[in-house]
Amino acid sequence: MRNVSDACSIEVRCCRGEDAAATLTVFLEAITETEAADYSLGQIAAWARPEQRTVSEWDRAMQARDSYVALLDKQIVGFSDVDPEGHIDMMFVSPRHSRRGVSSALLTHLHGHARAHGIRNLSADVSITARPFFEKHGFTVVTTQHPMTAGVPMTNFRMTEMLASARWGLPPTHMVTASTFAACSSGRKSDVGHADARETAVERASGDPQQCRSTGPLTADGALPCGNAPSPKLLQERLGNSNYYLWIAVASAWESSTAANSGLSS
């Protein structure tokens, strides 16, 4: 069972150059330990290829994408990315921090990034291990794939998700978190975390994003505690009918961020 306090403590921010060694370690550990449950030793060796990877080359690849890292107690425990077309190339979590909400926090952040950039669909080539996690978060299998990796046949799944704004015909520019992702796009460092959509909603409603860390149900003062679902009626009253699109985005982000973490992307 996931620890709610861990989920509230996960920070997601833009990937930096100094994160390269830590994210490469997470990648290798996730493949050789977590993914080993569903792939053969030969497939794992072809996928990981630690002898062919260098920190500098890894860093260049990470910086070429919109990459984010997840931190728990100031330690990098996972990472992910999304390209301008909405494709998630990688999502990996340290095996020692699985089922603690890390993947869910990363995916919530990618949802916000996608909405802020007008992306209406997400896609990923998902491993056997990761498929249940992505299905739980609304992705569906388009096709089963058998790519060759270092000459070894693999199995993964092309999966896609239509974001709520596209399903309901809402303009993505009305969604929350656009300002929080501008820092990455402009090259500025950003320390965005603690479920951005929820913090942004609380800040607009009450002027205090720190109230996400309070306890108890949503109250008239705008408190929106981690781990407790907000009352739609009270949240809509707090945000106002003119911000209905914002309310829809918060509800969608909350549902995604509170779902259980159960897998890794290929």
PELINJO-V882358 format. One record per backbone hydrogen bond with DSSP energy under -0.5 kcal/mol. NH is the residue of the N-H (numbers start at 0). CO is the residue of the C=O. E is the energy in kcal/mol with one decimal. If there is no record, write none. Layout:
<<NH:CO:E> <NH:CO:E>>
//
This chain:
<<3:1:-0.6> <5:2:-0.5> <6:2:-1.7> <7:3:-1.9> <8:4:-0.8> <8:5:-0.8> <9:5:-0.8> <9:6:-0.5> <10:70:-2.6> <12:68:-2.1> <13:189:-0.7> <14:66:-2.5> <18:15:-1.9> <19:16:-1.5> <22:18:-2.6> <23:19:-2.4> <24:20:-1.9> <25:21:-2.1> <26:22:-2.4> <27:23:-2.4> <28:24:-2.5> <29:25:-2.6> <30:26:-2.0> <31:27:-2.5> <32:28:-1.8> <33:28:-0.7> <34:29:-2.5> <36:33:-1.4> <37:34:-1.9> <38:34:-0.9> <43:39:-2.5> <44:40:-2.4> <45:41:-2.0> <46:42:-2.1> <47:43:-2.9> <48:44:-1.8> <51:48:-1.7> <52:49:-1.2> <57:53:-2.4> <58:54:-2.5> <59:55:-2.0> <60:56:-1.9> <61:57:-2.4> <62:58:-2.6> <63:59:-1.2> <64:60:-0.5> <64:61:-1.0> <65:81:-0.7> <66:64:-1.5> <67:79:-3.0> <68:12:-2.5> <69:77:-2.8> <70:10:-3.1> <71:74:-2.4> <74:71:-1.3> <76:69:-2.8> <77:69:-1.1> <78:91:-2.2> <79:67:-2.3> <80:89:-0.9> <81:65:-1.4> <82:86:-2.0> <85:82:-2.4> <87:122:-3.4> <88:86:-0.8> <91:78:-1.9> <93:76:-2.9> <96:93:-2.3> <97:94:-1.0> <99:96:-0.7> <104:100:-2.1> <105:101:-2.3> <106:102:-2.7> <107:103:-2.3> <108:104:-1.9> <109:105:-2.3> <110:106:-2.3> <111:107:-2.0> <112:108:-2.5> <113:109:-2.8> <114:110:-2.5> <115:111:-2.5> <116:112:-1.5> <117:114:-1.3> <118:113:-3.0> <121:160:-2.8> <122:85:-2.2> <123:158:-2.1> <124:87:-0.6> <125:123:-0.9> <125:156:-3.3> <127:154:-0.5> <130:126:-1.5> <132:129:-0.6> <133:129:-1.9> <134:130:-2.5> <135:131:-2.1> <136:132:-1.1> <137:134:-1.6> <138:133:-2.6> <139:159:-2.4> <141:157:-3.6> <142:157:-1.2> <144:155:-3.3> <148:146:-0.5> <148:151:-2.9> <149:147:-0.5> <151:148:-1.8> <153:146:-2.8> <155:144:-1.9> <156:125:-2.5> <157:142:-2.3> <158:123:-2.8> <158:156:-0.7> <159:139:-2.1> <160:121:-2.6> <162:119:-2.2> <162:160:-0.6> <165:162:-0.8> <166:162:-2.2> <167:163:-2.5> <168:165:-0.6> <169:164:-2.5> <173:170:-1.9> <174:171:-1.9> <177:174:-0.6> <180:176:-1.1> <180:177:-0.6> <181:177:-0.6> <181:178:-0.6> <182:178:-0.5> <184:180:-1.5> <185:181:-2.1> <186:183:-1.0> <187:182:-1.6> <193:9:-1.5> <197:194:-0.8> <198:194:-1.9> <199:195:-3.1> <200:196:-2.0> <201:197:-2.4> <202:198:-2.8> <203:199:-2.2> <204:200:-2.0> <205:201:-3.4> <206:201:-0.7> <206:202:-1.7> <207:201:-0.7> <210:207:-1.6> <211:208:-1.6> <212:209:-2.0> <213:210:-1.7> <218:222:-0.5> <221:218:-2.1> <224:215:-0.5> <225:211:-1.9> <227:224:-1.3> <231:229:-0.6> <234:230:-2.9> <235:231:-2.6> <236:232:-2.2> <237:233:-2.6> <238:234:-2.6> <239:235:-2.4> <242:239:-1.7> <243:240:-1.2> <246:242:-2.0> <247:243:-2.3> <248:244:-2.2> <249:245:-2.4> <250:246:-2.3> <251:247:-2.1> <252:248:-2.8> <253:249:-2.8> <254:250:-2.0> <255:251:-1.9> <256:252:-2.7> <257:253:-1.5> <258:255:-0.8> <261:259:-0.6> <264:90:-2.4> <265:124:-0.5>>
//
